[in-house]
Amino acid sequence: MDHLKHNSAAAWVKRYYLASRAVMEATLRPHDLGSTQWYVLWQLANNGPTVQRDFLSMLQVEKPTLSEVVSALVRKGFIEQTPAADDQRQRLLTITPAGRKLWQELPDPISLILKVSFDEVAEAELATVVRVLQGATGRLTHLLSEGTKT
């Protein structure tokens, strides 16, 4: 019975996640960036200045992790952190000119991952995968919100 678990949808989702994360890290490593740093830059480059606390839910990371990521990007000169206009206790993150220049030169690891992973997959098949995974994720999230019952 254990051999079935190793070939389950959940096992393949995990393998896909690990493989795609490895590709992302390999793509960003030459630029001295990690994946979470890339996502922060993506948000700032595409959506403009963002309050730091908003990244907690966006990236699903803990405060100490986010603080380390932000500190590294500030130290590298890619973003700046200033008090938010509406609440001085909050920090507003903004991409710097050096960060924008880096962003324009960076390869897009997400596009690479999607192209390599799904370029030859029919749209209908991909839509089925998305629908199944959305449903599974929703049911697991609902289970967690009720408190897991074993």
Secondary structure as the mmCIF struct_conf table of DSSP 4:
data_model
#
loop_
_struct_conf.conf_type_id
_struct_conf.id
_struct_conf.beg_label_comp_id
_struct_conf.beg_label_asym_id
_struct_conf.beg_label_seq_id
_struct_conf.end_label_comp_id
_struct_conf.end_label_asym_id
_struct_conf.end_label_seq_id
HELX_RH_AL_P HELX_RH_AL_P1 ASP A 2 LYS A 5
TURN_TY1_P TURN_TY1_P1 HIS A 6 ASN A 7
BEND BEND1 SER A 8 SER A 8
HELX_RH_AL_P HELX_RH_AL_P2 ALA A 9 LEU A 28
HELX_RH_3T_P HELX_RH_3T_P1 ARG A 29 HIS A 31
TURN_TY1_P TURN_TY1_P2 ASP A 32 ASP A 32
HELX_RH_AL_P HELX_RH_AL_P3 SER A 35 ASN A 47
STRN STRN1 THR A 50 VAL A 51
TURN_TY1_P TURN_TY1_P3 GLN A 52 ARG A 53
HELX_RH_AL_P HELX_RH_AL_P4 ASP A 54 LEU A 59
TURN_TY1_P TURN_TY1_P4 GLN A 60 GLN A 60
HELX_RH_AL_P HELX_RH_AL_P5 LYS A 63 ARG A 75
TURN_TY1_P TURN_TY1_P5 LYS A 76 GLY A 77
BEND BEND2 PHE A 78 PHE A 78
STRN STRN2 ILE A 79 PRO A 83
BEND BEND3 ALA A 85 ASP A 86
TURN_TY1_P TURN_TY1_P6 GLN A 88 ARG A 89
BEND BEND4 GLN A 90 GLN A 90
STRN STRN3 ARG A 91 ILE A 95
HELX_RH_AL_P HELX_RH_AL_P6 PRO A 97 GLU A 105
BEND BEND5 LEU A 106 LEU A 106
HELX_RH_AL_P HELX_RH_AL_P7 PRO A 109 PHE A 118
TURN_TY1_P TURN_TY1_P7 ASP A 119 GLU A 120
BEND BEND6 VAL A 121 VAL A 121
HELX_RH_AL_P HELX_RH_AL_P8 GLU A 123 GLU A 146
#
